[in-house]
Amino acid sequence: MSRDYANRKPRSGTKARAPQRKKAPKRSFPYLAVFGVLTLIIGFGYFLWSINGSSDSSATTEPVQQPKKKTTQAVVAEAPKKTVKKDPNALPPKPQEEWTYLKELENMQVEVDVPQSGVVSSGIYQMQCGSFRQESQANEMKARIAFQGAEAQVRRSEGTNGVWYRVVLGPYPNKREAETNRHKMQSAGLNGCLIWLWE
């Protein structure tokens, strides 16, 4: 005959017993670990304390002066030095200029070699502002130049390429005057002017 223990009801008058759990053993306080940690902390603190003044002691120290002997003369008490606070935003003082070349150049002489005859050109400068196949186009250019206050000439020339009408300004005694007139033409929009030296 099989018995069903899972579904069996407890007997009347008897209490069902709960399963008992084993109690965990009590752990003792870790005295050894705490002692080790405290020893390390104290040792590290002593190490920091010992190296604290080592940088100051390595610096050069001023020799100790022996106290002066007392004399019968009156000793004047030194006034305490006033400490002046510096402004961190203040600019440094302006440096003093020490230029020596001004004094040196006062008594010096400069010698320049200038040719006695001056600049003499071997020819005459002329400026050509255009060259056209038709004389009417050359005359239009001559009129534009006249509005700028300069006098131009239309010269006819024949060559292997045929007949050309050149608009020429000048002659100029030196190249500087020719350059001045060329700049005047450029400001008026005539950019094709070229300076030639006819010997």
C-alpha positions as CSV (number, residue, x, y, z in Angstrom):
1,M,0.0,0.0,0.0
2,S,1.4,3.4,-1.1
3,R,1.2,6.5,1.0
4,D,0.8,10.0,-0.3
5,Y,3.0,12.1,1.8
6,A,2.7,15.3,-0.3
7,N,-1.0,15.6,0.1
8,R,-1.3,14.2,3.6
9,K,-2.9,16.4,6.2
10,P,-1.2,16.9,9.5
11,R,-2.6,15.1,12.4
12,S,-4.7,17.0,14.7
13,G,-3.0,18.2,17.8
14,T,0.5,18.3,16.2
15,K,2.0,21.4,14.7
16,A,3.8,21.4,11.4
17,R,7.5,22.0,11.8
18,A,9.2,24.5,9.6
19,P,12.5,23.5,8.2
20,Q,15.3,24.9,10.3
21,R,18.1,26.9,8.7
22,K,21.6,26.8,9.8
23,K,22.9,30.0,11.3
24,A,26.0,31.5,9.6
25,P,29.1,31.4,11.8
26,K,30.0,34.7,13.3
27,R,32.9,36.4,11.6
28,S,35.6,37.9,13.8
29,F,36.8,41.5,13.2
30,P,39.8,41.7,10.8
31,Y,42.3,43.1,13.2
32,L,45.3,42.1,11.1
33,A,44.1,43.9,7.9
34,V,43.3,47.1,9.8
35,F,46.7,47.1,11.4
36,G,48.4,46.7,8.0
37,V,46.5,49.6,6.5
38,L,47.2,51.9,9.4
39,T,50.9,51.0,9.2
40,L,51.0,51.9,5.5
41,I,49.2,55.3,6.1
42,I,51.5,56.2,8.9
43,G,54.6,55.2,6.9
44,F,53.5,57.3,3.9
45,G,52.8,60.3,6.1
46,Y,56.2,60.1,7.7
47,F,57.8,59.9,4.2
48,L,56.0,63.1,3.1
49,W,57.0,64.9,6.3
50,S,60.7,63.9,5.8
51,I,60.9,65.2,2.2
52,N,59.0,68.4,3.0
53,G,62.0,70.5,3.8
54,S,64.5,68.8,1.5
55,S,64.1,71.3,-1.3
56,D,64.7,74.3,0.9
57,S,67.8,72.7,2.5
58,S,69.4,72.0,-0.9
59,A,69.3,75.7,-1.9
60,T,72.3,77.8,-1.1
61,T,72.0,79.4,2.3
62,E,73.5,82.7,3.1
63,P,76.4,82.6,5.5
64,V,75.5,83.5,9.1
65,Q,76.8,86.8,10.1
66,Q,78.2,87.1,13.6
67,P,76.6,89.8,15.7
68,K,78.5,93.1,15.7
69,K,80.1,94.3,18.9
70,K,78.4,97.1,20.6
71,T,80.1,100.4,20.3
72,T,79.7,103.6,22.3
73,Q,78.5,105.5,19.2
74,A,74.8,106.1,18.8
75,V,73.1,103.6,16.5
76,V,70.6,105.1,14.1
77,A,67.5,102.9,13.8
78,E,66.8,101.9,10.2
79,A,63.3,102.8,9.0
80,P,61.3,99.8,8.0
81,K,61.2,99.3,4.2
82,K,57.8,99.9,2.7
83,T,56.5,97.2,0.5
84,V,54.9,98.4,-2.7
85,K,52.3,96.2,-4.2
86,K,52.7,95.9,-8.0
87,D,49.7,96.0,-10.2
88,P,49.6,92.9,-12.3
89,N,48.1,94.8,-15.2
90,A,50.6,97.6,-15.2
91,L,52.9,98.0,-18.1
92,P,56.6,97.8,-17.7
93,P,58.5,101.2,-17.7
94,K,59.3,102.6,-21.1
95,P,62.9,101.8,-22.0
96,Q,65.2,104.8,-22.5
97,E,66.3,105.3,-26.1
98,E,70.1,105.2,-26.5
99,W,70.8,106.2,-30.1
100,T,74.4,106.9,-31.0
101,Y,74.1,107.4,-34.7
102,L,72.5,110.8,-34.3
103,K,75.7,112.2,-32.7
104,E,77.9,110.3,-35.2
105,L,76.1,111.7,-38.2
106,E,76.3,115.3,-37.2
107,N,79.9,115.7,-38.2
108,M,80.0,113.2,-41.1
109,Q,80.1,114.2,-44.7
110,V,78.6,112.3,-47.6
111,E,80.3,112.4,-50.9
112,V,78.4,111.7,-54.1
113,D,79.9,111.4,-57.5
114,V,77.9,113.4,-60.0
115,P,78.9,113.6,-63.6
116,Q,79.6,117.2,-64.6
117,S,77.8,117.1,-67.9
118,G,74.6,115.7,-66.5
119,V,72.5,113.1,-68.2
120,V,72.6,113.6,-72.0
121,S,70.5,111.4,-74.2
122,S,71.9,110.5,-77.6
123,G,68.5,111.0,-79.3
124,I,64.9,112.3,-79.0
125,Y,62.0,110.6,-77.2
126,Q,58.7,110.3,-78.9
127,M,55.5,108.5,-77.9
128,Q,53.3,106.6,-80.3
129,C,49.7,106.1,-79.1
130,G,48.3,104.3,-82.1
131,S,48.8,103.1,-85.7
132,F,45.8,102.8,-88.1
133,R,45.1,101.8,-91.7
134,Q,42.6,104.7,-92.2
135,E,43.4,108.3,-91.6
136,S,40.0,109.0,-90.1
137,Q,40.7,106.7,-87.2
138,A,44.0,108.3,-86.6
139,N,42.3,111.8,-86.6
140,E,39.8,110.5,-83.9
141,M,42.7,109.4,-81.7
142,K,44.4,112.8,-82.2
143,A,41.2,114.5,-81.1
144,R,40.9,112.4,-77.9
145,I,44.5,113.3,-77.1
146,A,43.8,117.0,-77.7
147,F,41.0,116.8,-75.0
148,Q,43.7,115.8,-72.5
149,G,45.7,119.0,-73.2
150,A,48.4,117.4,-75.4
151,E,49.2,117.9,-79.0
152,A,49.6,114.9,-81.3
153,Q,50.6,114.5,-84.9
154,V,49.3,112.1,-87.6
155,R,52.2,110.8,-89.7
156,R,51.8,108.8,-92.8
157,S,54.3,106.0,-93.4
158,E,54.6,103.5,-96.2
159,G,56.3,100.1,-95.8
160,T,56.2,96.5,-97.0
161,N,52.8,96.1,-95.2
162,G,51.2,99.1,-96.9
163,V,50.2,102.5,-95.7
164,W,49.9,103.3,-92.0
165,Y,48.8,106.4,-90.1
166,R,50.6,106.7,-86.8
167,V,49.5,109.0,-84.0
168,V,52.7,110.4,-82.4
169,L,53.4,112.8,-79.5
170,G,56.6,114.7,-78.9
171,P,59.5,115.1,-79.4
172,Y,60.5,115.1,-75.7
173,P,64.0,116.2,-74.5
174,N,64.1,113.4,-71.8
175,K,62.3,110.2,-71.0
176,R,60.8,111.7,-67.8
177,E,58.6,114.1,-69.6
178,A,57.5,111.4,-72.0
179,E,56.6,109.1,-69.0
180,T,54.6,112.0,-67.4
181,N,52.5,112.4,-70.6
182,R,52.0,108.6,-70.9
183,H,50.6,108.5,-67.4
184,K,48.2,111.3,-68.3
185,M,47.0,109.4,-71.3
186,Q,46.6,106.2,-69.2
187,S,44.3,108.1,-66.8
188,A,42.2,109.1,-69.8
189,G,41.8,105.4,-70.9
190,L,44.5,105.5,-73.7
191,N,46.6,102.5,-72.6
192,G,48.4,101.7,-75.9
193,C,51.0,104.5,-75.8
194,L,54.6,103.4,-76.2
195,I,57.8,105.5,-75.8
196,W,60.4,105.2,-78.5
197,L,63.9,106.7,-78.8
198,W,64.7,108.1,-82.2
199,E,68.4,108.7,-82.7
